[in-house]
Amino acid sequence: MDAALAQIGAAFDRAAAINALKLRVERQLRLGPRHPAVRARFAGRAELLQGRSLDTAIALVERWWRDERRAYAIARALGRGIKLPLDVLQELRLILRLMRCKRLQAQFSTIVAAVCDEATEMAAE
């Protein structure tokens, strides 16, 4: 019984959560910025990042993430927490950090534009 409980606990520990985040981000990266699922998930935030540098975007997303964590903690205490916005920001943080690590500063504006392209077209109609 103890061994089974230890296995169940290991499946839901912090390492498993981090691995799940990495797998979600890897999937988003494989799909690319023009994929409808990627656009649906990130277009709203990407529009707010247009015209900014990668470093500025990272700082801004960090601030959004901290604010959203506080809001989620308050909402959860009241029994109304929704985790999706926090998950999206967490994935975006990892993607932007990976872009900085891979030295993709020059491609940042092109990628943001690709994510926002369809959303802008739909808003114009």
Protein Blocks (a to p, Z undefined) as FASTA:
>chain_A
ZZmmmmmmmmmmmklmmmmmmmmmmmmmmnopmbmklmmmmmmmmmmmgoiafklmmmmm
mmmmmmmmmmmmmmmmnopacfklmmmmmmmmmmmmmmmmnopmlmmmmmmmmmmmmmmm
mmmZZ
